[in-house]
Amino acid sequence: MSAGSAVEVDATGVRCPIPVSRLAETIATVEIGTLVALRATDPSSRVDVPVWCRLQRHRLQAVEEQGDGWRYLVVRSH
């Protein structure tokens, strides 16, 4: 699946824990193997998202810097 066909989650302009909460809510609604792209501007997301992915056993495929934030590409694993 390409990043262009990812389910997009916008968490720009909000602080911890909202970016991870929005990611978790979305991951729960998509099929296994679906790519979810989370956009976040909170610097805490640089730690929070990878830790959440590891704890929840979802695959963090990539982290892309974008302007004043980041785009996290996460694949639902289970």
N, C-alpha and C positions, 0 to 999 in steps of 0.2 A: 504494500500500500504506500502511496507517495504522500509526502507532507501536504500536498495540495488537496488531498481528499480527506484530511483529518477533520475530526469533530473539533471545532474551535471553542475555547473557553476564555472569556475575557475577565481577567482579574487585575486589570490596570487601575491604578489609583487607589487600591485598597491594601490594607496592612494585614499582617499575620493575625489570625489564622485563616483569613478569608480565602487567599489563593488556594491553599491545600483543601479547604472545605469545598470549594467549587469544583476542584479537580476530582475529589472523592465522590461528590454527588453525580458528576457526569460519568465517571468510570462505571458507576453502579448501573447506569442505564444503557450502556453499549454492549455489544457482543464481544466475546473473547477474540483477541487479535485486532481489535479496532484501535486505530491511532488517534490519540487525543492530543491536541495542541493547546497548551495553557500559556497565555500571555500574562506576564506579571511585571510590576515595576518595584515591588517591595524587595529591598536588598536581602531580607531574611529568606526569601524564596530560594536563594542560591544554596542554602543549607536545607531548608525545610522540604523542598520538593524531592531532592535525591534521597533524603532519609525516609520520607513517606513511601516513596516507590520501593525502596529496599525492604522496609517493614511490611508493606502490603504485598510484596512479591510481584509488582508490576515492573515492566522493563522501561527504564529511562533510555530512550534511543538516542537523543541528542539534546543539547542545550545551545541555543542560538542567541547571540546578543542582538538586540534590536533597539536602536535609539536609546531611550532612558530605561530600558528593561530587558527582559529575556523571553524567549519562547521555548518552552519545554515540550518535547515530543515524547509522549508516554504511550506504550502499548499495553492494553489490558491483557493480563496473562492468565487470569482465572475468573 
